[in-house]
Every structure is written in C-alpha cells, then in structure tokens.
Amino acid sequence: MALLGLRGKSLLALMLACLIALVPAALIGWQVVDSIRSHFGEAFVRNVTLLQRERIFAPLSRELALSLRLADSVLTRQYLADENNAARRAQFFAEAEGYRRDFRDHSYFLISNQTFAYYFNDANGGHAEVPRYYLQQGKADDGWYFATMRNTSHYNINVNYDRALKATKAWINVVVRDGSHKIGLAGTGLDLTSFLDDFIRQREAGVTPMILDRAGAIQAHPDSRMITLNSVGQQQKAGNGLQRLLDAAGAAALQQAMLAAEKQPEQVRTFWAQMDGKQQLFALSFIPELGWHVLTAVDLNAAQVLHGPWLTPALIALAVLLAALLLGFAWTVERLVLRPISQLRRSAQAMAAGQYEVALPAERDDEIGELSAAFGVMAHKVRSHTAELEQRVRERTRELEEANREMAAAHKKIDDSIDYASLIQRAMLPDRQLVQALGARHTVLWHPRDVVGGDFYVYRAGEQSCLFGVVDCAGHGVPGALMTMLAHAAIDQAISDIGMQDPAAILARCDRILRSMRRDEAGEQVLATNMDVGLAFVDLASRQVTFAGAKIALYYSDGDEVAELRGARRAIGDKRVGEYHNATLPLQAGRSFYMTTDGFLDQAGGELGFGFGSSRFVDMIQRHARLGLAEQGEAFRATLAAYQGEHAQRDDITLLCFRFD
C-alpha cells in the first residue's frame, strides 16, 4: 500500500466511489419512477372522471329534459290548477302515458301542492288516475318534497327510498309553476341498482367512483351503504357526506375543490386525501345541469397506472446518470488533484514567503509527501505569527464586545423612543370620537409601514354636520411621524380659521400655514415636506357631502356602481401652489364613501409585483359595497392581504369609510 502512487490511489478511490454511488443512484431512480407514476396517475384519474361524467350526464340529462317538458306541459298545469275537472284529468293522464313510455324507468310521478296528492305510474302499475298516497307536513319521509318547494332551484335530484312504493331511486324532481306560483312537482326516477350497475360500479382495482351533491352528501357509491338517502329533505351539516370519511386536510381540500369546480365546471380538480387509511388521489368534476359532483378516488399503489414498459426507460436513465457520475468523478480527480499537485511542488518555496495558513499532510511515499518538506518552512513562519495575531484578536474582540454593549444600549433607547412616539401618534387619531359619534357607520384601516408612519385621519363633529379627512405626509417611519405633527397642527389651525363647511378653503389655508412653518434655507428645498389631503364635509341637515382633495379622491357607491370625485393634482406644500375646489353630491341613504392614501393603491402584489391600482380598488368596492362597513373593512383588509402575498409593504396605508343611512 505504501508503494502505491497517488494515481493508483485515485483509481482505487474511483472504484469505491462507484460502489457508493449505487446508493444515491437507486434512490434517484426510485424518485423518478414515483414521479412518473404520480404524473400518469393524475392523468389517469382525470380521464376516468371525465368518462364517468359523460356516462352519468348523458342518460340523466335526457331524463331531466323529459321531466322539464312534463312539468312545463300546459295539460300538467291545467290539471294541477283544477284536479276535480274530469276532462282535464283524462287529458293529462293520456299525455303523461306517452312520457311514461319514453322515460328510461317507464315511470313518472306528479304531486299537487294543493292536496299533496302523490300520483305515480310505472310499467307494473297500469294507467291509474288516483293518488298512491298523500304527503304530510312534519313527516320525515315527506320532508324532501317540502324542502324542494322551499328551495329556489327549478329542479333537484334526490336519492331516496319511498316506503309506500317500496322503491329506492334517483328521483328527478321538477317544480311545476303557474306564473310565479309553485303548484306542484313532477318528474321520474331511475332505479338505483340499475343506475349503479350501468354507471358507477367498476371492476378495476384501486378505483372508487362516486357522485356527491352540492352539500357533499353521497348520491352514488359502489357500496350502497355509503349512499345518503333523502339528502334533499335533510339538513346537511359540516362533517356529513364524504367529509366524514376523509382526514381533516382531505375534507378541507374536498370543500375547496367543490367550490372551485362549481365556478369552473369545465375543469377537473385534483387533490390528495386519506380515505380508508390510504393516501389516495382524487379527481372532481361538476355537472351544473344536475347539481352533482363526479368524484373518482384512485389508490396508486393498487391501481394499474404504471405498467412494465415504463420501467425500462427509467432504468436506462438511471444507468446513464450513474455513468455520468463516475465519469465526472474521474475527470475531477485528474483536473483538481493530480494537475494542481505538480504545480504546487514547483511553487512551494515561493508560497513560504507569503502569509498563508496551510495544513501539513502526513508523511507518505507519494507526491503529497514530496511537498511536505517545502510546506514545512512556510508552516514554521505561519506559527511564528499565530501568537501575535491571537493577542491582537483578543484585544480587538474586547473592543468589539464593548462597542456591541454600547450599541445595544443605544438601540434599546431608540426602540423605546419609537414605541413612545407610536403611542403619541395613536393618541392623535380620533378613534374614540368616531366610535362614539358614528359606531357602525364608519370603518378605518390604518397600517403604518413601520412602528410609526406618515398617515393619519381626521374627524370633527358639529351639531348637524361632521368633517372627515385622510392625510398622507411625505416620508415613512420617524420622519413621516414628525411630519404628521406639523400636518395635524396645520389642519387644526386651518379648521379653526375657516370652519368645517368649506374643505377647499381649509386646504388652501393649510397650504399657507405649512409653507410658513418651513425655513427658507437651501437645504430645505431638497426635503419633501408636502402632504396629500382629502376632506369631506357632511351636512346632515341638507343631506349633502362637500369634498375637496389634494391628490386624494373620494369614491362613493350605492352598491351597483362606483363613482369618483378626483382631488386637485398638487399636494399641500408642493413646489407650486395648488388650486383647490369643492365638489358637492347628495347624501343618499345606503351610499358609502371611501377615501384612501396612495399606500393602498401602490401596494405591490400578485404574480408580477404590480401595484394594487385604482381599477382593482374600484372592483373591490363594487363587490362589497352592500355589506355593513365593519364587514367591508374586513373584506378590504383580506383582499389587500391576499393580493400582497409575500411582498413587503411599500408605504403607510390608510382607508376611511363612512355611510349615513
């Protein structure tokens, strides 16, 4: 072994690496096979779900179309309007007999909402024109009918066992209307056993097809014991239906997939969940015409998703990867070990004069051993400097520790000062006055970017009037907070001088006050001391709102559309003096008003990091304008947070909303 050269040792190391590489290669191969299986499994479950959807929708859509025609028939409506009319009775049952022959199950039913008489005819019962029985309110078995009549839907499909008829069917219930009045129910039923045999039962291992209604109740399942009978007449609670068979995460994923599928029924939703103690892949598609979700669960360990032919390419890829790993290792040894050693031997004496720390290799009879003597001289010099350097390091460490303690103490003082400034700034906000005066007729979103910020809002109350305001001072953090003190004082002075009734005059007066506060020095010209302001005066006696803004707009909405009163283009304290004008609009009942700083509109978010923007802000108001203001505030906060995602907050955010019903 001692006579073995470095090149021979490298070859031996390469052989050992080949053996060691088999372990990660096997793991990688397994991951590749598992990834392929998951990919094909998702495609498989999607295709099975789409096939099941078509196999279910085709026959049921035909039955539903016939039921809709029967319910909309003039003879049906005439007979339900006057059941005692013998002529109308004969005409209806003659026509219904034709529908009975066309229905898949050769049966139909009709229920009168006046007498609650239940008529049913099938191939075995003949052409009976008398009721089979009468439904009763409060009877559990008849709850499905009264629930259907209370529902606003035109029809529903309910899997139920009829005790009087001794039949379990998927009933198609269509409401019969005379104008806007519900006068009865008509439809047909599909024999559940035949329905399951034709469309649900599968012989393929690991595949479980199901049908759910909108509430998650199981309408069809290979195991008939899992079916929720009379789901229309029952109050569906959380945890009923398929959700009780899944784990908590799976139940939540199912609920989310059902909501998404109802919004986009043309797409198939997939998710993973644990059912029957196994992790399974689910695919879900919604049939809006039937109000049913088609669900397929696939156990990838049991289903024949990945067959033998796919394993051969995976093994070939694994072998190629292993060969590439070995070749790469051989190339690395030659380039990074053998070649540099030859160069190091020639430059060892030159490196001895430098300031480098090296580790001496153990004595050995190879190329590394030849370099040991050359590096010995350099190692001696490095050791001679080590003691001196360690002493300098200890002294420097003590100095740094002392500086860190001083810095920590200073940092704590700064943090305490900022926290106290935050308390002062919050005390400046009129939260208590707004709550006492308006209560639920207002809501405020105030989110400084830092502990303190440059945004604040204003409220002043009169006997039959009040003034709302939103202010955005230049800067963030401590500079912005200091600006709010000046801005607050300027606005207070302007309101005292002008009064609340003229927002435009208040803005002009505030501009003059703010300019008088600044010193006319060269350094002041490069500092941003301007502020955006929006003021809305509400006259409750005349039911009018007067608005004036400096780069802040007033949005308002009655719940249908959103309109905007734009503010002036120049801020308070801008380089050029701005002109501010009042705009007046009526204070209508149910009309909500909104003022926001640009922090809300400029907040970055979404996939590309664009600002929230005015159009998205208007859409948000229109969606939620009919809610109470507290609920609107929560909805606005949630909408902004969802859009912002992982992006940092750019600016201070303030949003003030008010409404006078």
C-alpha positions in Angstrom: 0.0 0.0 0.0 2.9 2.3 0.8 4.4 1.8 -2.7 1.1 2.7 -4.4 1.3 6.1 -6.1 -1.2 8.9 -6.0 -2.6 7.9 -9.4 -3.1 4.4 -8.2 -4.8 5.6 -5.0 -7.1 7.8 -7.1 -8.1 4.8 -9.2 -8.9 2.9 -6.1 -10.9 5.8 -4.7 -12.8 5.9 -8.0 -13.7 2.2 -7.7 -15.0 2.8 -4.2 -17.0 5.8 -5.4 -18.6 3.5 -8.0 -19.9 1.3 -5.2 -21.0 4.2 -3.0 -22.8 5.9 -6.0 -25.1 2.9 -6.3 -27.0 4.0 -3.2 -28.0 7.6 -4.3 -28.5 6.3 -7.8 -31.0 3.8 -6.5 -32.8 6.5 -4.5 -32.9 8.8 -7.5 -34.2 6.0 -9.7 -37.0 5.3 -7.2 -37.9 9.0 -7.1 -38.0 9.1 -10.9 -40.3 6.1 -11.0 -42.5 7.5 -8.3 -42.7 10.9 -10.1 -43.7 9.2 -13.3 -46.3 7.1 -11.5 -47.8 10.3 -9.9 -47.9 12.0 -13.3 -49.6 9.2 -15.1 -51.9 8.7 -12.0 -53.1 12.2 -12.2 -53.8 11.9 -16.0 -55.5 8.6 -15.4 -57.8 9.8 -12.6 -58.7 12.9 -14.8 -59.6 10.7 -17.7 -61.7 8.3 -15.6 -63.6 11.3 -14.0 -64.4 12.8 -17.4 -65.5 9.4 -18.7 -67.8 8.9 -15.6 -69.1 12.5 -16.0 -70.2 11.8 -19.6 -71.6 8.3 -18.8 -73.7 9.9 -16.0 -74.7 13.1 -17.7 -75.9 11.6 -21.0 -78.8 9.4 -19.6 -79.7 11.8 -16.7 -79.7 14.8 -19.0 -82.2 13.0 -21.2 -84.4 12.1 -18.2 -84.1 15.7 -16.9 -85.1 17.1 -20.2 -88.2 14.9 -20.4 -89.1 15.8 -16.8 -88.8 19.5 -17.5 -91.1 19.1 -20.6 -93.6 17.2 -18.4 -93.6 19.8 -15.7 -93.9 22.6 -18.2 -96.8 21.0 -20.1 -100.0 23.0 -20.4 -102.0 20.0 -19.6 -100.0 19.4 -16.4 -100.5 22.9 -15.2 -104.2 22.9 -16.1 -104.8 19.6 -14.2 -103.0 20.8 -11.1 -105.0 24.0 -11.2 -108.3 22.0 -11.1 -107.8 18.4 -10.0 -111.6 17.8 -9.9 -112.1 18.5 -13.6 -112.6 15.1 -15.2 -111.8 16.3 -18.7 -108.5 17.8 -17.7 -107.7 14.7 -15.7 -108.2 12.5 -18.7 -106.2 14.8 -21.0 -103.3 14.9 -18.5 -103.0 11.2 -17.9 -103.3 10.5 -21.6 -100.4 12.7 -22.3 -98.4 11.5 -19.2 -98.7 7.9 -20.5 -96.6 9.0 -23.5 -94.0 10.4 -21.2 -94.0 7.2 -19.1 -93.1 5.1 -22.2 -90.3 7.5 -23.1 -88.7 7.6 -19.6 -85.8 5.2 -19.0 -87.5 3.6 -16.0 -91.0 3.7 -17.7 -92.4 5.7 -14.7 -93.4 9.2 -13.7 -94.9 11.0 -10.7 -96.9 14.1 -10.1 -97.6 15.9 -6.8 -100.2 18.6 -6.2 -99.2 21.4 -3.9 -102.9 22.0 -3.0 -104.0 18.5 -2.0 -100.5 17.0 -1.6 -101.7 14.0 -3.6 -98.9 11.8 -4.9 -99.6 10.2 -8.4 -97.3 7.5 -9.6 -97.5 5.3 -12.7 -95.0 2.7 -13.9 -94.9 -0.3 -16.2 -96.3 -2.5 -13.4 -99.0 -0.2 -12.0 -101.0 0.4 -15.2 -102.7 3.6 -16.0 -104.0 4.6 -12.6 -105.6 8.1 -12.2 -105.9 8.0 -8.4 -103.2 9.1 -5.9 -101.0 6.4 -4.5 -100.9 8.3 -1.2 -100.9 11.9 0.3 -97.9 13.7 1.6 -97.9 15.1 5.2 -96.1 18.1 6.6 -93.9 17.2 9.5 -93.5 13.6 8.3 -89.8 12.7 8.0 -90.3 10.6 4.8 -92.0 13.5 3.1 -89.5 16.2 4.1 -87.8 16.1 0.7 -90.9 17.4 -1.0 -91.4 20.4 1.3 -87.7 21.2 1.2 -87.8 21.2 -2.6 -90.8 23.6 -2.7 -89.0 25.9 -0.3 -85.8 25.9 -2.4 -85.4 28.5 -5.2 -84.0 25.9 -7.6 -86.1 24.9 -10.5 -85.3 21.2 -10.0 -83.1 18.8 -8.0 -82.0 15.2 -8.0 -82.6 13.2 -4.8 -81.6 9.6 -4.0 -84.3 8.3 -1.7 -86.3 5.2 -0.6 -90.1 5.6 -1.0 -91.7 3.4 1.6 -95.1 3.5 0.0 -93.8 2.4 -3.4 -91.0 0.2 -1.9 -88.5 1.6 -4.3 -85.1 3.2 -4.0 -84.4 5.5 -6.9 -82.5 8.6 -8.0 -85.6 10.9 -8.3 -85.6 13.9 -10.6 -87.9 16.5 -9.0 -89.0 19.4 -11.2 -91.2 22.2 -9.9 -94.4 22.9 -11.8 -95.1 26.7 -11.9 -98.1 28.7 -12.9 -96.5 32.0 -13.5 -94.6 32.8 -10.2 -96.6 30.3 -8.2 -95.4 26.8 -7.4 -98.4 24.5 -7.9 -96.7 21.1 -7.8 -93.9 18.7 -8.6 -93.3 16.3 -11.5 -90.6 14.0 -12.7 -89.3 10.5 -12.8 -87.0 8.1 -11.0 -84.1 5.9 -12.0 -83.8 2.5 -10.3 -80.7 2.9 -8.1 -79.4 -0.7 -8.6 -79.6 -0.4 -12.4 -78.1 3.1 -12.2 -75.1 1.9 -10.1 -74.6 -1.2 -12.4 -74.6 1.0 -15.5 -72.5 4.0 -14.4 -70.8 3.6 -11.1 -69.6 0.0 -10.4 -66.0 -0.6 -11.7 -64.1 -3.8 -11.8 -60.7 -2.0 -12.0 -58.7 -2.4 -8.8 -57.9 0.7 -6.7 -60.6 2.9 -8.4 -63.6 4.2 -6.4 -66.1 6.3 -8.4 -68.7 8.4 -6.5 -71.3 11.1 -7.0 -71.8 13.9 -4.5 -74.4 16.6 -4.3 -73.5 20.3 -3.6 -73.5 19.6 0.2 -71.1 16.7 -0.1 -73.8 14.0 0.5 -73.0 10.8 -1.3 -75.6 10.1 -4.0 -73.9 7.1 -5.6 -71.2 4.8 -4.4 -70.1 1.2 -5.3 -71.1 0.3 -1.7 -74.8 1.2 -1.4 -74.5 1.5 2.4 -72.5 4.7 1.9 -75.3 6.5 0.0 -77.0 9.3 1.8 -80.7 8.8 1.3 -83.2 11.7 1.2 -80.4 14.3 1.2 -82.8 17.0 -0.1 -85.1 16.6 2.9 -82.3 16.6 5.5 -80.3 19.5 7.0 -76.8 18.8 5.8 -74.2 19.6 8.5 -70.5 20.0 8.4 -68.9 16.6 8.6 -71.8 14.8 6.8 -71.4 13.1 3.5 -68.0 12.1 2.2 -66.2 14.6 4.5 -66.7 12.2 7.4 -64.6 9.5 5.6 -61.6 11.8 4.9 -59.0 13.3 7.2 -59.2 16.9 8.2 -56.9 18.1 5.5 -58.7 16.0 2.9 -62.1 17.3 3.9 -60.8 20.9 3.6 -59.3 20.1 0.2 -62.6 18.5 -0.9 -64.6 21.5 0.1 -62.2 23.9 -1.8 -62.2 21.7 -4.9 -66.1 21.6 -4.9 -66.2 25.4 -4.7 -63.7 25.8 -7.5 -65.4 23.1 -9.7 -68.8 24.9 -9.3 -67.2 28.1 -10.6 -65.4 26.4 -13.5 -67.3 23.2 -14.2 -65.4 22.5 -17.4 -62.2 21.8 -15.5 -61.3 18.7 -13.4 -59.9 19.4 -9.9 -57.4 17.0 -8.3 -56.2 16.7 -4.7 -54.7 14.2 -2.3 -56.5 12.9 0.8 -56.5 9.9 3.1 -59.5 7.6 2.9 -59.9 4.1 4.3 -56.4 4.5 5.9 -54.7 5.0 2.5 -53.4 8.1 0.8 -55.4 8.4 -2.4 -55.5 10.8 -5.4 -59.0 12.3 -6.0 -60.4 14.0 -9.1 -63.6 16.0 -9.1 -65.8 17.5 -11.9 -69.1 19.3 -11.5 -72.2 18.8 -13.6 -74.1 22.2 -13.2 -77.3 20.9 -15.0 -77.7 18.1 -12.4 -76.1 19.9 -9.4 -73.8 16.8 -8.9 -70.1 16.4 -8.4 -68.5 13.4 -10.1 -65.6 12.2 -7.9 -63.1 9.5 -8.5 -60.6 8.2 -5.9 -57.6 6.2 -7.1 -55.2 4.3 -4.8 -52.0 4.5 -6.9 -50.5 1.5 -5.0 -53.4 -0.7 -6.1 -54.4 0.7 -9.5 -52.6 -0.3 -12.7 -51.4 3.2 -13.5 -47.7 2.4 -14.3 -47.0 -0.7 -16.3 -43.8 -2.6 -17.0 -42.9 -0.9 -20.3 -42.3 2.4 -18.5 -39.8 0.9 -16.1 -37.2 0.2 -18.9 -36.7 3.8 -19.8 -36.4 4.7 -16.2 -33.7 2.1 -15.6 -31.8 3.3 -18.7 -32.0 6.8 -17.4 -30.7 5.6 -14.1 -27.7 3.8 -15.7 -26.9 6.9 -17.8 -26.9 9.0 -14.7 -24.6 6.6 -12.8 -22.2 6.5 -15.7 -22.1 10.3 -15.9 -21.4 10.5 -12.2 -18.5 8.1 -12.5 -17.0 9.9 -15.5 -17.4 13.2 -13.8 -15.6 11.9 -10.7 -12.7 10.6 -12.8 -12.4 13.9 -14.6 -12.5 15.8 -11.4 -9.7 13.8 -9.8 -7.5 14.3 -12.8 -8.1 18.0 -13.0 -8.4 19.1 -9.4 -5.9 16.7 -7.7 -3.2 15.4 -10.0 -2.5 18.5 -12.0 -2.5 21.0 -9.1 -0.1 18.9 -7.1 2.5 19.1 -9.8 2.2 22.8 -9.8 2.2 23.1 -6.0 5.6 21.3 -5.8 7.2 23.9 -8.0 5.7 26.9 -6.1 6.1 25.7 -2.5 9.2 27.7 -1.8 7.6 30.9 -3.2 4.5 30.4 -1.0 6.7 30.1 2.1 7.4 33.9 1.9 3.6 34.7 1.9 1.0 34.9 4.8 -1.0 31.7 4.2 -2.2 29.1 6.6 -1.7 25.6 5.4 -2.3 22.1 6.9 0.7 19.8 6.6 -0.2 16.4 5.2 1.0 13.3 7.0 4.3 11.8 5.8 3.7 9.5 2.9 5.6 7.9 0.0 3.9 9.7 -2.8 3.6 13.1 -4.4 1.9 14.7 -1.4 4.9 13.6 0.7 7.3 15.3 -1.6 5.5 18.6 -0.9 5.7 18.2 2.9 9.3 19.5 3.2 8.6 22.5 1.1 5.5 23.4 3.1 7.3 22.9 6.4 9.3 26.1 6.1 6.1 28.1 5.4 4.3 26.4 8.3 7.0 27.5 10.7 6.7 31.1 9.7 2.9 30.9 10.0 3.2 29.5 13.5 5.6 32.4 14.5 2.8 34.9 13.6 0.0 33.0 15.2 0.7 34.1 18.8 0.9 37.7 17.8 -2.3 37.6 15.8 -4.2 35.8 18.6 -3.2 38.5 21.0 -4.4 41.2 18.6 -7.6 39.3 18.0 -8.3 39.1 21.8 -7.8 42.8 22.2 -10.0 43.6 19.2 -12.6 41.2 20.5 -12.8 43.1 23.8 -13.2 46.3 21.9 -15.9 44.9 19.7 -17.8 43.5 22.7 -17.7 46.8 24.5 -18.9 48.5 21.3 -21.7 46.0 20.9 -22.9 46.6 24.5 -22.9 50.3 23.9 -24.7 49.8 20.6 -27.3 47.5 22.2 -28.0 50.2 24.9 -28.4 52.9 22.3 -30.6 50.6 20.2 -32.9 50.0 23.2 -33.2 53.7 23.8 -34.1 54.3 20.2 -36.7 51.5 20.2 -38.2 52.8 23.5 -38.4 56.3 21.9 -40.1 55.0 18.8 -42.6 52.9 20.8 -43.4 56.0 22.9 -43.8 58.0 19.6 -46.2 55.4 18.4 -48.3 55.8 21.5 -48.4 59.6 21.0 -49.3 59.2 17.3 -52.1 56.7 18.0 -53.4 59.1 20.7 -53.6 61.8 18.0 -56.1 59.7 15.9 -59.8 60.3 16.5 -60.8 56.6 17.1 -62.8 57.2 20.2 -64.7 60.2 18.7 -65.5 58.1 15.6 -66.8 55.2 17.6 -68.9 57.4 19.9 -70.4 59.5 17.1 -70.7 57.0 14.3 -70.4 53.5 15.6 -71.1 51.0 12.8 -71.5 53.8 10.3 -67.7 54.0 9.8 -64.7 51.8 9.4 -60.9 52.6 9.3 -57.9 50.7 8.0 -54.7 52.3 9.4 -51.5 50.3 8.8 -48.2 52.2 9.1 -45.3 50.6 7.2 -43.1 50.9 10.3 -43.9 51.4 14.0 -44.8 55.0 13.3 -45.8 56.4 9.9 -46.7 59.5 7.9 -50.5 58.7 7.5 -53.3 59.9 9.8 -57.0 60.6 9.6 -59.2 63.5 10.8 -62.7 63.8 12.3 -64.5 66.8 13.5 -68.2 66.9 14.6 -70.7 69.7 14.7 -74.4 69.8 15.7 -75.8 68.7 12.3 -72.5 68.1 10.4 -69.1 66.5 10.6 -65.8 66.6 8.7 -63.8 63.5 7.6 -60.2 63.7 6.4 -57.4 61.5 5.3 -53.8 62.8 5.2 -50.6 61.3 3.7 -47.4 63.1 4.7 -44.2 62.7 2.8 -41.8 60.1 4.3 -42.1 57.0 6.4 -41.1 56.0 10.0 -39.8 58.7 12.3 -39.6 61.5 9.6 -43.1 60.8 8.4 -44.4 60.7 12.0 -42.8 64.1 12.7 -44.4 65.5 9.6 -47.8 64.3 10.9 -47.3 66.5 14.0 -46.8 69.6 11.7 -49.7 68.5 9.4 -52.1 67.9 12.3 -51.3 71.3 13.8 -51.7 73.0 10.4 -55.1 71.3 9.8 -56.3 72.2 13.3 -55.4 75.8 12.7 -57.0 75.9 9.3 -60.3 74.4 10.6 -60.2 76.9 13.5 -59.7 79.8 11.0 -62.1 78.7 8.2 -64.6 76.4 9.8 -65.6 72.9 8.7 -68.1 73.9 5.9 -65.5 74.8 3.2 -63.0 71.9 2.6 -61.3 73.7 -0.3 -60.7 76.8 1.8 -59.3 74.6 4.6 -56.8 73.0 2.1 -55.7 76.5 0.9 -55.3 77.8 4.4 -53.4 74.6 5.5 -51.1 75.1 2.5 -50.2 78.7 3.6 -49.7 77.6 7.2 -47.4 74.7 6.2 -45.3 77.0 4.0 -44.9 79.5 6.8 -43.6 76.7 9.1 -40.7 75.8 6.8 -37.5 77.8 7.0 -36.4 79.3 3.7 -33.0 77.6 3.5 -31.2 75.9 0.7 -31.3 72.5 2.5 -35.0 72.7 2.9 -35.6 72.7 -0.8 -34.4 69.1 -1.2 -36.5 67.8 1.6 -40.0 66.5 0.9 -42.4 68.3 3.3 -45.6 68.1 1.2 -48.7 66.1 2.1 -51.8 64.6 0.3 -55.1 65.5 1.9 -58.8 64.6 1.2 -61.6 66.4 3.2 -65.3 65.5 3.1 -67.8 67.8 4.9 -71.2 66.1 5.6 -74.2 68.3 6.2 -76.8 66.1 7.8 -79.4 68.9 7.7 -79.3 69.5 3.9 -78.1 65.9 3.2 -75.1 66.9 1.2 -71.5 66.0 1.0 -68.9 68.6 0.1 -65.4 67.3 -0.9 -62.1 68.8 -1.8 -58.8 66.9 -2.2 -55.1 67.4 -2.8 -54.1 64.3 -4.8 -56.7 62.2 -2.8 -60.0 61.3 -4.4 -63.4 60.5 -2.8 -65.0 57.2 -4.0 -68.7 56.5 -3.4 -71.1 53.7 -4.3 -74.7 52.8 -3.9 -74.0 49.1 -4.3 -74.4 49.0 -8.1 -71.7 51.3 -9.5 -68.7 53.1 -8.1 -68.1 56.8 -8.9 -65.1 59.1 -8.0 -64.6 62.7 -7.2 -61.0 63.5 -8.1 -58.8 65.8 -5.9 -56.5 68.5 -7.2 -53.3 67.5 -8.9 -51.0 69.3 -6.5 -50.3 68.4 -2.9 -50.3 70.7 0.1 -46.8 72.3 0.4 -45.9 71.4 -3.2 -43.3 73.4 -5.1 -46.1 75.2 -6.8 -49.2 76.5 -5.0 -52.2 74.4 -6.0 -55.8 75.4 -6.6 -58.5 73.5 -4.6 -62.2 73.4 -5.4 -65.3 72.0 -3.7 -67.5 69.3 -5.3 -70.9 68.6 -3.9 -73.1 65.5 -4.1 -76.3 64.3 -2.3 -76.0 62.2 0.9 -78.3 59.4 -0.1 -79.4 56.5 2.1 -77.2 53.4 1.6 -74.5 55.4 -0.2 -71.0 54.6 1.1 -68.0 57.0 0.8 -64.3 56.0 0.7 -61.0 58.0 1.0 -57.6 56.3 0.8 -54.0 57.2 0.7 -51.8 56.0 -2.2 -50.3 53.3 0.1 -53.3 51.1 -0.6 -53.3 51.7 -4.4 -49.5 51.4 -4.8 -49.1 48.2 -2.7 -47.1 45.6 -4.7 -48.6 42.1 -5.1 -49.8 39.5 -7.5 -47.5 37.2 -9.6 -45.7 40.2 -11.2 -45.5 42.5 -8.3 -47.6 45.3 -9.8 -49.4 47.9 -7.7 -53.0 47.2 -6.5 -54.2 50.0 -8.7 -57.4 52.2 -8.9 -59.3 49.8 -11.2 -58.8 46.8 -8.8 -59.7 49.2 -5.9 -63.0 50.2 -7.6 -63.8 46.5 -8.3 -63.2 45.7 -4.7 -65.6 48.4 -3.5 -68.3 47.3 -6.0 -68.2 43.7 -4.8 -68.6 44.6 -1.1 -70.5 48.0 -1.1 -73.8 46.4 0.1 -72.2 45.0 3.2 -72.0 46.7 6.6 -69.0 48.9 6.9 -67.3 46.7 9.5 -67.7 43.7 7.2 -66.4 45.9 4.3 -63.4 46.8 6.4 -62.6 43.1 7.0 -63.2 42.3 3.3 -60.9 45.1 2.2 -58.2 44.0 4.6 -58.4 40.4 3.4 -58.4 41.4 -0.2 -55.3 43.5 0.2 -53.5 40.8 2.2 -54.3 38.1 -0.4 -53.0 40.4 -3.2 -49.9 41.4 -1.3 -48.9 37.8 -0.6 -45.1 37.7 0.3 -44.4 41.2 -1.0 -43.2 43.8 1.6 -45.5 46.7 2.5 -44.3 49.7 0.4 -46.0 52.6 2.1 -48.2 53.6 5.0 -51.9 52.6 4.3 -55.0 54.5 5.5 -58.6 53.9 4.3 -61.6 55.7 5.8 -65.2 54.7 5.0 -68.4 56.2 6.2 -72.1 55.9 5.4 -75.3 57.7 6.7 -78.4 55.6 6.2 
